Amino acid sequence: MGFWTDPDIKATAENANIFLYKQCQRLSLRAGVSLSSPQLSDAPMHTNGVNHAEEGMVNSLAALTALQAIKYAMLQTRGISPQLLVSKYLDLKKEWQVRQDIHISHNAYPKYRERALYEFAESWNSVQEKFGFEDKVNLIIYKRNFGGIYDEHSRNI
């Protein structure tokens, strides 16, 4: 990736779609651990030295934090994008339900969805910094070549 290369909006949106679909499901399952009565202690609960209640609670809290970060990034988008993203990926509504909720036509939905996903991908980098994630994921995909006048101009230099 060069400094002047443009992001590929369509590929970035598809990348963000895959990320959100997989991660929201995975994190929801991890966060679904019951926190009603965890047993916390310094002594291990099993002979292998692992306190599974504590480990489960830590994993659950990490998953909840990641889901909060995803929602925060969704809310950083503009227009109807936050509502579209939250409805589709966190509320797990079908596309027809999302279209109905935000009052857009079947034909207009793909463009709104692509734009929302691209905006999410843009905001995701800064949100990861804000939440202090160690393993960062860059969702933006860049075009491979400049095309157009840039190529013509570079030949004349």
C-alpha positions in Angstrom: 0.0 0.0 0.0 1.4 3.4 -1.0 0.7 6.7 0.6 -1.5 7.9 -2.3 -3.5 4.8 -3.1 -7.2 5.0 -2.7 -9.3 2.6 -0.6 -11.4 0.1 -2.6 -14.8 1.0 -1.2 -16.6 -2.2 -2.4 -13.9 -4.6 -1.2 -13.6 -2.8 2.1 -17.4 -2.9 2.6 -17.3 -6.7 1.9 -14.4 -7.1 4.3 -16.2 -5.2 7.0 -19.4 -7.3 6.3 -17.4 -10.6 6.9 -15.7 -9.2 10.0 -19.0 -8.0 11.6 -20.9 -11.1 10.7 -18.3 -13.5 12.1 -17.1 -11.4 15.1 -20.5 -10.3 16.4 -21.7 -13.9 16.5 -18.5 -15.2 18.0 -18.3 -12.5 20.6 -22.0 -12.8 21.5 -21.4 -16.5 22.3 -18.3 -15.7 24.3 -20.1 -13.0 26.3 -23.1 -15.3 27.0 -21.4 -16.8 30.0 -23.6 -16.4 33.1 -22.1 -13.8 35.4 -24.8 -14.2 38.0 -22.7 -15.9 40.7 -19.1 -16.3 39.7 -16.8 -17.8 42.3 -13.6 -15.7 42.6 -10.7 -16.9 44.7 -7.0 -17.1 44.7 -7.1 -20.9 45.1 -7.5 -22.9 42.0 -10.8 -24.8 41.7 -9.3 -27.8 39.9 -6.2 -29.8 40.2 -4.8 -28.4 37.0 -4.4 -25.0 38.7 -7.0 -23.2 36.6 -10.0 -21.4 38.1 -12.5 -21.8 35.3 -15.0 -19.4 36.8 -12.5 -16.6 36.8 -11.2 -17.5 33.3 -14.8 -17.6 32.0 -15.5 -14.2 33.5 -12.4 -12.6 32.1 -13.3 -14.1 28.6 -16.8 -12.9 28.9 -15.8 -9.3 29.9 -13.3 -9.2 27.1 -16.0 -10.2 24.6 -18.4 -7.6 26.0 -15.7 -4.9 25.7 -15.1 -6.0 22.1 -18.9 -5.8 21.3 -19.0 -2.4 23.0 -16.1 -1.3 20.7 -17.9 -2.6 17.6 -21.1 -0.7 18.6 -19.1 2.4 19.3 -17.6 2.3 15.9 -21.0 1.7 14.4 -22.3 4.8 16.1 -19.4 6.9 14.7 -20.8 6.5 11.2 -23.1 9.1 9.6 -26.7 9.4 8.6 -28.7 6.2 8.7 -25.6 4.1 8.8 -25.6 3.6 12.6 -29.2 2.3 12.6 -28.5 0.1 9.6 -25.4 -1.5 11.2 -26.8 -2.0 14.7 -30.0 -3.5 13.3 -28.2 -5.8 10.9 -25.3 -7.0 12.9 -26.1 -6.6 16.6 -29.9 -7.0 16.6 -29.5 -9.7 13.9 -32.5 -8.5 11.8 -33.1 -9.7 8.3 -32.3 -7.3 5.5 -36.0 -6.8 4.7 -36.6 -5.8 8.4 -33.7 -3.4 8.3 -35.0 -1.8 5.1 -38.4 -1.5 6.7 -37.1 0.0 9.9 -35.1 2.7 8.1 -37.6 3.3 5.3 -35.5 2.7 2.3 -36.3 0.9 -0.9 -35.0 -2.5 -1.9 -33.0 -0.9 -4.7 -31.4 1.7 -2.5 -30.4 -0.6 0.3 -27.2 -2.1 -1.2 -25.7 1.4 -1.6 -26.6 2.4 1.9 -25.3 -0.8 3.3 -22.0 -0.5 1.3 -21.5 3.1 2.5 -22.3 2.1 6.2 -19.9 -0.8 6.1 -17.1 1.4 4.6 -17.7 4.1 7.2 -17.5 1.4 9.9 -14.2 0.2 8.5 -12.8 3.7 8.5 -13.8 4.3 12.2 -12.7 0.9 13.4 -9.0 1.7 13.3 -9.4 4.7 15.7 -11.9 2.8 17.9 -9.4 0.0 18.4 -6.8 2.5 19.6 -9.4 4.1 21.9 -10.3 0.8 23.5 -6.6 -0.2 23.7 -6.8 -3.5 21.7 -3.4 -5.1 21.3 -4.3 -7.2 18.2 -5.6 -4.6 15.7 -7.5 -5.5 12.6 -7.4 -3.1 9.6 -10.5 -3.6 7.5 -9.6 -1.2 4.7 -8.5 -2.7 1.4 -6.6 -0.5 -1.0 -6.7 -0.5 -4.8 -3.7 -2.1 -6.4 -2.9 0.6 -9.0 -3.6 4.2 -9.5 -5.2 4.1 -12.9 -6.2 7.2 -14.9 -4.1 10.4 -15.0 -1.7 9.3 -12.2 -0.2 6.6 -14.4 0.1 8.9 -17.4 1.7 11.6 -15.3 4.2 9.2 -13.6 5.5 8.1 -17.0 6.4 11.7 -17.9 8.4 12.3 -14.7 
